[in-house]
């Protein structure tokens, strides 16, 4: 990972190969933004040069420039911040600007970031954006590749130096774990399978402190985890359920995070069509997000109890595979008729949700690349949030917004629930095709304990970027939802909700969407 430092040097005096300055989108053209003296150092000559080269200051626009006289750095990178948002620029704008700048300058040795970072919050945003933008997955490359920036220095004013250093440390922890999740999603299924994933969690637990418990196929059979075992029975690589827990002596709230961990999803007997299999290594992105989020909470030692449940299986077709029409007895006793073996994520999640609920957490959040339907509806940049309680759903949405992740509320229409009725079991795993993402949410709700607030995050679109990189988002695994879960845990640790417990579940008739 790129090394990150803080200094009070000015933009003109910072020793670096490149100095990065922000450029706002003014009413009459580009305007150099304040940041460690950047405005004063570059304003006159730079403004003429930017205007002459056609710069606009639009968000994430980048322009390489020669360093003017009196500037110690070898060259200048101007990065667009967009229009002033009324009170400067938002922390998400700063994250994106730092991310695109450091990504653009891959191969450089040293970079000085003279962006408008006048508060510790702004410094943390610049630091996080820079570290996320510098990410590169090179584990399987044997040929030369441009390396990320070796060292980035954030230029700050004297009065924020001390809080800035703490902010950078927090950003480093969060970025390291988001990038861990990205690495896991990018790792091919021949190397990342349930047992190896579980081993990685156990190793991280030993290093960072969370307690890890791994349920192998014997323990799953003895415990009656029919969903996880059923999905995994077609593969030569047996499934796992992993529990990773951070506890704090001062905690008064407990959260349970549950992640779908299908390390490869062929669709099983209900085989996926041609062209749909190539990115199915990413079907464990929910479990990766939960794993990474618990590690962040543990490494920052937040005063909240957080338990992560990773439901890990490989969904493969074979002579022993689950068949359409089979009935599974889930953990907790409910029976499920399997009408579609490609609706497998909800089966492994159901077992884990019931098990998580037995520990009586104050709230449960599951994260999953669950349905193509949600991706069709919201695209590749926004994840869906469904919940059985409007207040808790809004709290999760607020956490996503504060973390800089795009999320959208989706309903759980009661009219769709009858489509899950089964003639032979308690419920079937597949219902109406139209609104399939909502039907999946309704299925999961059947396995939530009464009275426990719950939210379902369907990250099928933004978990894996098949296009070119943008901002601080790379191609491939994105680490989606890690920051939202961490922000939710921070909120619980701070007791932000008029007390330290989450709001009670509303009545069933309160299903209107905002």
N, C-alpha and C positions, 0 to 999 in steps of 0.2 A: 504494500500500500504506500501511496505517496506520503512522505514525511511532511507534517504540517507544523508551522511555528507562528508565533505572534511577535511583532516588533512595533515600536513607536517611530520608526524611521519614516520620513516623508516619501512620497511617490518619486520625487526627484532624486533623492539620495540613496534609495534602496538598491543594494548590489544584486542584480539578477539578470538572467538572459532576457527576460521579458517582464514588463510591468503591464498589468491589466487595469484598465480604467473603465468606468461606466459611462454610458452616453444615453441621456434621456431623450425622449421624443417630444420636442417642444412645438409650440404652435407655429413657429417660423423656421423650423428645422432642428437639427441635432444640437443638444446642449450638454457639455461635459458635466457629469454629476459630481457632487462633493465626495471626497474620500481620501483621507491622509494627504491633503494638500494637492490632490490631482487637479482639481478645478483651477487652482492658482497656477500650478506648474504648466498646464497645457492649454488653458482657455483660449488665448488669442490665436496663436499659430495653429493649434489643433482644430479649432472651429473652422478656420478657412480650409484646412486640408480635408476634414471630414465632409464639408459641404461640397468641395470640389470633386470628391470621389463618389458622391451620390449617397452618402450614408444618411439614414433616416432616424436612427435610434430605436427602431422597432425591437421588440423583445427578442433576445437571443441572436440578433444580427451581429456578425463579427467582421472586423476589418483589421488587417495587419498594416502597421505603419512604421516607418523609420523613426527612431528616437530623435527628438529635436535637440538642439544644443542645450547643454546644462543638465541633461537627464543621464543618470549613471547607467541605467539599464540599456541593453543592446538594442531593444526594439519595443514597440508598444502594440498591445492588442486592445482595440476598442470593442466593447461588448454592449449591445443594446439593452436598455432597461424598460423600454416602452414609455408611455406617458406617466407623468407624476400622478399617483393615485390619491391625491388629496392631502396626504401627510407623508410625503416621501414615497418610497417604494416598499411593497410588501416583502415579508421574509421569503415567500415563495418565489417572488421575482428575483431576489438575491440568490436563492438556491439555484435557480435555473441559470442565471448569469454566470455564477462561479462554475457550475457544472459544464456549461458549453465552452467556457474559456479554457479550463484545464483539459478538457477532452480535445479541443482544437489544438492545444499546444503539446500534445503527446510527442515525446521525443526530446523535449527541452529538459535541461538539467535543473534550472532554478526559475521560479516564477514568483513575482510579487503581486499580490492582489490588493489594489487600491480602490476597492469598491466602497460604497457608502455604508460602512459598518460602525455606526456611532453608538450602538447599544450592545449589551452582551447577547441579546436575542438575535440581533442582526449578524454579529460575529459567528454565532452558532450556525446560522443559516448559510453564511458564506463557507464556513468550514465543512459543513455537511455536504453542500452542493459540490464543493471542490473534490472531496474524497469519493463521492458517488460518481462524479463525472470522470474521475481518473480510472475507474474500474476497467479491467481487461481480463478475460478468461483465456489463459494461455496454457492450461495444464496438458493439452494434447497436441501442442504445436512443436514441431521439431525444427522448423525453419525460422530465420530471423524475423522479428516483428518489432514495429515501433513500440518502445516501452513507454509506460505512463510517465508523467512529470515526476522527477525524483524528489524535489522539494518545493513546497509552496509556502509562502510567508504572507500572512494577513497583516496589513498595515492598519494600525489603530491609533487613536488619540491616547495621550497619557492617562486621562481620567478613567478610561475603561480597560486599561492594561490588565489589572488583576482579575476582574470578572471575565475578561476575554479569554484568559488562559483556562479558567474553569469551563467556559463554554466550549472551547476547542477540545478539551478532554471528553466532555459529554458527546460531542459530535463524532469524535474518533471511535468511541465505543459503539455508537449507533451505526456508523458507517461500516465498521468491521463486521457487525452482525448482519446488516442488510446484504453486504457483499458475500457473507457466508451463505445466506439463503440463495443468492444469485448463483454461486458456485454449485450448490446442490442441484438447483434446477437445471443448470447447464451440463451436469455430469451425465454421460450416457448410461442407459439402463443396464448395460453389461457390467458396469462398475458400481452403480448405485441401485441396490435392491434392498428388500426389507432388512435382512440381517446386517448388511454393511451400513445402512442408514442408522440402524439401532446402535451399532458399534460407534459410529461417529458421535451420536448423542451421548453415549456413555463416556467417551473420551473427553468431550467438552464439559460434562458434568464434573469429572474429576479435576479438570483444570480451573473451572470457574465457580464451583461450589454447589450448584443445584443438585438435588438428590434424584438419581435416575433409576427407574425400575423397568426392566424389559420382560414382557410376557412373550415367551416363545410359543411354538405351535402346541407343545404339550400343555403349557399353562392355559392357553386359549381354549383348548379342548376341554380341559378340566373345569374351566370357568364358564363354559357354555357360550362362547363368543361366536355364535353361528354366522353373523354377517361377515366378519373379517375372515373367518375360516372358509366360508362359502366362496367368497370372491377369490381367495388365494388358492383354492384347491386345484385349479387347472395348471398351476405353475410348478416347476421343479424347485423354485425358490419359495420356501414357506413364509407365511405372513408373520408380522410382529405387531404388538401394541406396546407403545413406549409411554411411560409417565415421567415427566421431568418437572420438578417442583422447587420453587423458591419460597422460603418462609422467612419472615422477619419478626423479631420479638415485639416490635412496636406496631405491627399491622392490626388493623381493625376491619379490613375488608379482604375478601377472598374472591379471586376471579379464576374461572376455568376456561382455557382456550383449547379448542379441539380442531385438529387439522387433518384434512384428507391427504393420505400419503400413498397414492397409487403410483408406484415407481415406474411402471409402464402399463399403458392401457390399450390393449388391442381391441377392446370391445367384448372379448370372450367369444362365446358361440355366436352372439349377436354382433358379428365382426364389423368393425368400422369400414366405411367405403374407401376406395383407393384415393390417396391424397390426404387422408385424415390421420394417418399413423405417424407421420414423420416427426411431429413435435410432441408425441405422447409421453416422452420422458418427463415433460413438464407437469404431469398430472399429480405430482406430489408437492406442488408449490404451496399449498395450504399448510401442509405439515412442516415444510421448511420455514414458513413465516412464523408459525407457532413456536418452533424450536428457537429461532433467532430472537423472537420477542422475549421469551423467558430468559434467555442469556443476557439480553440488555438489562432487563429488570434486576437480575442477579448481580451483574457487574456494577451497576449503579447503586446497588443495595437499597432499592426503593422500599419504603415501609408499607408494603402490601404483599399479601400472599397470592402467588400466581402458580397455577398448575397447568402444564401443557400436556395434552394427550395426542399422540401421533398414531393414527391408524394406518398401518403400512401393509400393503399387499401388492402383488403383481397380477394383473388380470389377463390371463392367457387362455387360448382355446386348446383343448387337448382331450384325450379320452376320459380324463378325470374331471373335466371342467364342469362348472355349474351350467345347468340347462334351463332354457326358458320353460316355465311350468313347474320347476322345483319349488319346494317350500322350505324356508329356513326358519329355525327357532333362534331368535336373537337373544343377546344377553339381556336378562330381565324377563324373558318368557314370551314376548310377543312373537307371533308368527307372520312371516312375509312371503307372499307368493311372488316369485321372480318372473316377471313377464318380459324383461329385457335385461340381458346380462351386461349391456353397456350402460345401464343405470346403476353402476356398481358403487360409485362414490358414496351415495346415500346409505348403502348397506353397511359399509365399514364405519361411517360416521355414526350411524344409529347405535351400534354397540358402544362406541366410545362416548357418545352423549349420555347414555344411560349410566355408564360407569362413572363418568365425571359427576353426574347429578347425585350419585350416592354419597359424595363427600360434602353435600349441601353448601355449594359455593353461593356467593351473593349474586352472581350472574354468570352466564355461559355465553361464549361467542365461538361459533365454528367458522372456519375459513376453508374454502374449497374452490378448485377449478371445476365447478359442478356441472354446468349445462351450457351447451352451444346456444340454447335459446336466449340466455341472458347476454351472451356475447353478441348475438344478432341484434338484440334490442338496444344495448348500451355501447357497443363498439369495443375498441381495444384500449381505451384510456380511462374508463369509468367502471367501478365495480358496484354491484347491487348490495343493498342492505335491506334485509327483511327481518321482522321481529314480531313477537306476540304482544309487544307493549310499545306504544308510540313514544313514550317518554324515554325509554331506553334506546329505541331506534334513533331518536334525535340526539341522544348523548353519543352514540357511536358515530353518527354523521358529523357531529361537532368535532370529535376526536380526529376523524379523517381530515376535515378541513384545516384544523390546527396543525396537523402533521404534514400538510401539503399533498394529500392524496385525494383524488377525485372519486366521490361516491354519490350514489343516488338512491333515495328511498323507493322501495317497491312494496306493493301490498301482498297480503295473503288472502285472496278472495275466497270466502266460504263456499261459493258456488262451484269451485273447482275440486273441492274435497271429495265429493261422491265418486269422482272418476278414479279414485284410488281404492275403492271398495273391491274386495275379492270374494269370489264365490266359495273359496276353499280355505282361506286363511284370514287372519285379523285385518290384513291390509296388503295391497300389492305395491310393488316398487315402481310402477309406471302408470301414468294416467293420461289425461288429455295432452295431446301434442302441442296444441296452441296454448301458449302460456306455460310451456314446460318448465321454465325456471321457477315460476311461482308454485307449480305443482310439487316440484322438488322441495321447496321450502315448507309446504304443507306436510309433506311426508316426514321431514325432519322434526317438525313440531310435535309429532305424535310420540317422540321419545324424550321430550323435555319434562322434568318433574313439575308438577303443579306448583305455581307460586314463585317460580324462579325466573327472573328476567332472562331472555335469550335473544340473541341476534345471529343471523346467518349472513355471511359475507360470501357472495359468489364472485370470485375473481377470475373467471374464465378468460375474459378479454385482456386485462392489463398485466396478468402474471407473466406473460411471455411476449416479447416484442419481436415479431417476425420482420419488421421493417428496419430502416436505418436508425441509428441512435439519434436522440433529440434531447436537448437540455442535459440533465444528469442521468437520463435513462439510456442504458446500453441496448444493443441488440441482444436477443436471448432473454434469459431470466432477469427479472426486474427487481425482485425482492418486495413485490407488492404486498401491502397490508402489515408489514413489520412495524412501520412507523405508526400506523393507526392503533395497533394493539398496545404498543409502548405508551402512546399518548393516553389511551384509555386507562392503562395501569397507573400512570402518573396522576391522572384525575382521581382515581380511586384512592391513591396514597395520600393525596391532599385533602380528601373529604370534600370535594367541590360541590357535592349534590345535597346541601342542607342536611348534613349528617353523613355517616360513613358507610351506610348501606345503600344499595341501589334501590330505585323506586319499585314499589310493588306492582305486580302485573295487573293491568286493567281488565275490565270485563270483556267477554268475548264479543259483545256487540260493538265495541269501540275499534272498528277496523278501518275507519276512513283514512285515506292517504292524504298527506299534505300537498 
